[in-house]
């Protein structure tokens, strides 16, 4: 988050192609790192919960199993694509809290988020020098996509907090009945 804040400040005070590329990289490093962390928390907590399917647990672990030519089962990595992994992570973390959360994908923000990913891809895997340039219009789209991503995290956290409050009130009522 510190990197993200510093690169935002850099874009504001000394806008340059370097600052723009750093902002895009820092944002996606933050998003992907936070999503990975939330999947790990969910994975560590959900194994004993009956409301998580085996498939969801495998997806959280980012593993798959294949049969080798020798007829043996081997575990391999199965990294989640950024967009799908982001949506999956938000749903699963909310599910861990007993909340239902569905990120809004019918808004311009989701479309901008996907375009922001393509901007990230073009600067991390450039095929031409022009692909390293982030135009003013692309920067605006990126910022709108980033806002959608941040808002989605915050809405998911709010759904979790609401579910946590609900379960705490049930627990409190149950405890009162025991006295």
Number of C-alpha atoms within 10 A of each C-alpha: 12 9 15 18 13 15 24 20 14 17 18 12 10 13 13 14 14 15 20 24 21 20 25 26 21 21 25 18 15 16 19 17 12 16 21 19 13 17 24 17 14 21 21 13 12 21 13 9 9 8 12 15 12 11 10 15 18 14 19 25 19 17 14 14 13 11 10 9 7 6 8 9 11 10 10 11 10 14 13 17 9 15 14 9 19 21 19 20 25 22 17 23 25 22 19 19 18 18 21 16 20 15 19 14 12 8 10 13 22 21 15 22 22 17 17 24 18 13 24 24 15 17 20 14 11 14 10 10 8 10 15 20 18 22 11 10 9 15 17 14 21 27 19 20 22 23 16 22 22 14 15 21 20 12 17 22 18 15 20 21 16 15 19 15 12 14 14 12 12 12 12 11 11 11 10 9 8 6 5
